[in-house]
């Protein structure tokens, strides 16, 4: 028999789903939780020097750490996904799907997929009765997944007498991917993640900018000896810019173009993070993989796909504001 606290949480989560006015699409949202408070990427790190000179090696490690958090799992959020394709005559076809994402409660070391509910297609809302049915199904899927997580997650590791020393992350980078399929078989794919660029590229300091927050701007070029996975080989053909917040030391923007392409052209890849002022953390905002304008870059993928995340609601902190009983509350 489930405890009253679990039942209450399920009721409150259901209230959020039923009263939500956020959005979604059929991309996969894979999330996980760390076994320890300090992730492996943050162990034994110290702040990098950036004032008189920039310790590039230390700053790269710090930037990887600062986005290695698992706090994305604490939020529900909206996604607006736009896909653009060009036919053989150059005519553009666009599809827009909006949806809402809910993530089951995770214990340390657990992984799962976010539960998604499509709320509109090409700006046409899903009928209210159909949407309510989908939200109820989503609540059932979340409950089943939480039961599975509770059953399969290993016990917390025993605390050692030596505490883990290092930094705490201030955000969550997201890995985005697309696959190309033909006759039901995978024919190619692309993966986009900020840590890959930090680990495989040379960063050259360009300038500091201050628009509210001070930002360090670097150009990047792939190292000649860099090793890429099959889905990340395109990075070897890129150059671009990486923006790092001077105070929080986390990557806030990344834009890349094929070598020789003017920066005025649309980027081939683009990532932008957003800072939640209330909680002081950074979460994904915009992600773009542009195969429509660069059809030979991404292993046969010729779609320009842009996802915009917004309306982050932190379940643990803001659930108390939701009233259980009526979807209109």
C-alpha positions in Angstrom: 0.0 0.0 0.0 1.4 3.4 -1.0 2.0 6.0 1.7 -0.2 9.1 2.1 2.7 11.3 1.0 3.0 9.4 -2.3 -0.7 9.6 -2.9 -0.7 13.4 -2.1 2.2 13.9 -4.5 0.4 12.1 -7.2 -2.7 14.1 -6.6 -0.8 17.4 -6.8 1.1 16.3 -9.9 -2.1 15.4 -11.5 -3.5 18.9 -10.6 -0.5 20.5 -12.3 -1.0 18.4 -15.5 -4.7 19.1 -15.7 -4.4 22.8 -15.0 -1.3 23.3 -17.1 -1.3 25.6 -20.1 2.2 24.7 -21.4 3.3 22.9 -24.5 5.1 19.8 -26.3 6.4 17.2 -29.2 7.7 13.7 -30.1 11.3 14.1 -29.2 12.9 11.9 -26.5 13.7 13.5 -23.2 16.3 11.4 -21.4 17.2 12.4 -17.8 19.2 11.0 -14.9 20.1 11.7 -11.3 23.6 11.6 -9.8 24.5 9.2 -7.1 26.3 11.9 -5.2 25.7 15.7 -4.7 28.9 16.5 -6.5 29.0 15.0 -10.0 32.2 13.3 -11.2 33.0 16.2 -13.5 33.1 18.5 -10.5 35.3 16.5 -8.1 38.6 18.2 -7.0 38.1 21.4 -9.0 39.0 24.9 -8.0 37.8 28.2 -9.5 39.7 29.2 -12.7 41.6 32.4 -12.9 39.9 34.8 -15.4 40.8 38.3 -14.2 44.4 39.1 -15.0 44.9 36.1 -17.3 42.5 33.4 -18.3 43.5 29.8 -17.2 41.8 28.2 -20.3 42.3 24.6 -19.2 40.9 25.2 -15.7 38.0 27.3 -17.1 37.0 24.5 -19.6 36.8 22.0 -16.7 34.8 24.4 -14.6 32.4 25.1 -17.5 31.8 21.4 -18.0 31.2 21.0 -14.2 28.8 23.9 -13.9 26.4 22.4 -16.5 26.7 18.9 -15.1 23.8 19.2 -12.7 20.6 17.1 -12.6 18.2 19.9 -11.6 16.2 19.6 -14.9 14.4 16.7 -13.3 12.9 19.0 -10.7 10.9 20.9 -13.3 7.9 20.6 -15.7 8.3 22.8 -18.7 7.0 23.7 -22.2 8.6 22.9 -25.5 7.9 24.5 -28.8 9.4 22.4 -31.6 9.7 23.7 -35.2 10.9 21.6 -38.1 11.7 23.1 -41.4 12.5 21.2 -44.6 13.3 22.2 -48.2 12.0 20.1 -51.1 14.0 19.6 -54.4 12.6 22.9 -55.7 13.8 24.8 -52.6 10.2 25.3 -51.3 10.1 25.3 -47.5 7.7 23.1 -45.5 7.3 23.9 -41.8 5.8 21.8 -39.0 5.3 23.1 -35.5 4.4 20.9 -32.5 4.0 22.3 -28.9 4.0 20.1 -25.9 4.4 19.9 -22.2 7.0 17.7 -20.4 6.7 16.0 -17.0 9.5 14.0 -15.4 8.9 11.3 -12.8 10.6 11.6 -9.4 14.1 10.1 -9.6 16.2 8.6 -6.9 20.0 8.8 -6.9 21.4 6.9 -9.8 18.1 6.5 -11.7 17.5 7.3 -15.3 14.2 7.7 -17.1 12.4 9.4 -20.0 10.3 12.5 -19.6 6.6 12.1 -20.2 5.3 14.3 -23.0 1.8 15.6 -23.9 1.2 17.2 -27.3 -1.0 20.3 -26.9 -1.0 21.7 -30.4 0.0 20.9 -34.0 0.8 23.7 -36.4 -0.7 26.2 -33.9 -4.0 24.3 -33.9 -4.8 23.3 -30.2 -5.6 19.7 -29.4 -9.3 19.4 -28.6 -9.9 19.9 -24.9 -11.5 16.5 -24.3 -8.6 14.7 -26.1 -6.0 16.8 -24.2 -7.5 15.9 -20.8 -7.5 12.2 -21.7 -3.8 12.5 -22.7 -3.0 14.3 -19.5 -4.7 11.6 -17.5 -2.7 8.9 -19.4 0.5 10.9 -18.7 -0.3 10.9 -15.0 -0.7 7.1 -15.1 2.6 6.7 -17.0 4.4 8.9 -14.5 3.0 6.8 -11.6 4.1 3.6 -13.2 7.5 4.9 -14.0 8.0 6.1 -10.4 7.0 2.7 -9.1 9.6 1.1 -11.5 12.3 3.6 -10.4 11.6 2.9 -6.7 12.0 -0.9 -7.4 15.0 -0.8 -9.7 17.2 2.0 -8.2 20.1 0.8 -6.2 20.4 1.7 -2.6 22.3 4.9 -1.7 26.1 4.1 -1.5 27.5 4.1 2.0 29.0 7.4 3.1 32.8 7.3 3.3 34.7 9.0 6.1 36.4 11.2 3.5 34.0 13.8 2.1 34.0 14.4 -1.7 35.6 17.8 -2.4 34.8 19.9 -5.4 32.3 22.3 -7.0 28.5 22.3 -7.2 27.0 22.6 -10.6 24.7 25.6 -11.4 22.7 24.2 -14.3 21.9 21.3 -16.6 23.2 21.0 -20.2 21.0 18.9 -22.4 22.1 16.4 -25.1 19.9 16.7 -28.2 19.8 14.2 -31.1 18.1 13.5 -34.4 18.1 10.2 -36.4 17.4 9.6 -40.0 15.5 6.5 -40.8 14.7 4.7 -44.1 12.3 1.7 -44.4 12.2 1.5 -40.6 16.0 1.3 -40.2 18.4 4.0 -38.8 20.5 5.5 -41.6 22.3 8.3 -39.8 22.2 10.6 -36.8 23.4 13.7 -35.2 24.1 14.5 -31.5 24.5 18.0 -30.0 25.9 18.6 -26.6 27.9 21.5 -25.1 30.5 19.3 -23.2 31.6 17.7 -26.4 32.6 21.1 -27.8 34.4 22.0 -24.6 36.4 18.7 -24.6 37.3 18.6 -28.3 37.8 22.2 -29.4 40.5 24.9 -28.8 39.0 28.1 -27.3 40.5 31.5 -28.1 39.5 34.5 -26.0 38.0 37.2 -28.1 36.3 39.8 -25.8 34.2 40.5 -22.7 30.7 41.8 -23.0 28.3 43.1 -20.3 24.6 43.2 -21.0 23.2 42.7 -17.5 25.8 40.0 -16.8 29.4 39.9 -17.8 30.2 37.3 -20.4 33.5 35.9 -21.8 33.3 35.2 -25.5 35.6 32.7 -27.2 36.0 31.5 -30.7 36.3 27.7 -31.1 38.0 25.5 -33.6 38.2 21.6 -33.4 41.5 20.2 -32.4 43.2 18.2 -35.2 43.6 15.2 -32.9 40.0 15.3 -31.5 38.1 12.0 -31.5 34.4 12.2 -32.3 31.6 9.7 -32.1 29.8 8.8 -35.4 27.0 11.3 -34.5 29.4 14.1 -33.7 31.9 14.0 -36.6 30.3 17.1 -38.1 32.0 19.2 -35.4 35.3 18.7 -37.2 33.9 20.9 -40.0 32.8 23.8 -37.8 34.1 27.0 -36.3 32.1 29.4 -34.1 31.7 31.1 -30.7 31.1 29.9 -27.1 29.9 32.3 -24.5 30.6 31.7 -20.8 29.0 33.6 -17.9 31.9 35.3 -16.0 30.3 34.9 -12.6 28.7 31.4 -12.9 31.3 30.0 -15.3 28.7 28.1 -17.3 28.3 28.1 -21.1 25.3 30.3 -21.9 25.5 30.2 -25.7 27.1 28.2 -28.5 26.9 28.9 -32.3 28.7 27.0 -35.0 29.0 27.4 -38.8 30.8 25.2 -41.4 34.3 26.6 -42.1 34.1 29.4 -44.7 30.5 30.3 -44.0 29.8 34.0 -43.1 28.6 34.5 -39.5 25.6 36.4 -41.0 24.2 33.1 -42.3 22.0 31.0 -40.0 24.1 28.8 -37.7 24.4 25.1 -38.4 24.1 24.4 -34.6 22.9 26.7 -31.9 22.4 26.3 -28.1 21.2 29.0 -25.7 20.7 28.6 -21.9 18.4 30.6 -19.7 18.9 31.6 -16.1 16.0 31.2 -13.7 16.4 34.3 -11.5 14.2 32.9 -8.7 16.4 29.8 -8.3 19.7 31.0 -9.7 20.2 28.1 -12.0 20.7 27.7 -15.8 18.5 25.4 -17.9 18.2 24.8 -21.7 16.3 27.5 -23.6 17.0 27.1 -27.4 18.5 24.2 -29.3 18.9 24.1 -33.1 20.3 21.6 -35.5 20.1 23.1 -39.0 20.3 20.5 -41.8 18.0 22.4 -44.2 20.6 25.1 -44.9 23.6 22.6 -44.6 22.3 19.4 -46.2 25.7 17.7 -46.4 26.8 18.3 -42.9 24.8 16.0 -40.7 25.0 12.5 -42.2 22.0 12.8 -44.5 19.8 14.8 -42.1 18.3 17.7 -44.0 15.8 19.1 -41.5 16.2 22.3 -39.6 15.0 21.5 -36.1 14.6 24.2 -33.4 13.3 23.5 -29.9 12.5 26.3 -27.4 12.0 25.4 -23.8 10.1 27.8 -21.5 7.7 28.1 -18.6 9.8 26.1 -16.2 7.8 25.2 -13.0 9.8 23.6 -10.2 7.6 20.9 -8.7 9.2 20.6 -5.3 9.2 24.4 -4.7 6.0 25.5 -6.4 3.6 22.6 -6.0 2.1 24.1 -2.9 0.6 26.8 -5.0 -1.6 24.3 -6.9 -5.0 23.5 -5.5 -6.2 19.9 -5.8 -9.8 19.3 -6.9 -10.6 21.4 -9.9 -8.6 21.8 -13.2 -9.7 25.4 -13.3 -8.0 26.3 -10.0 
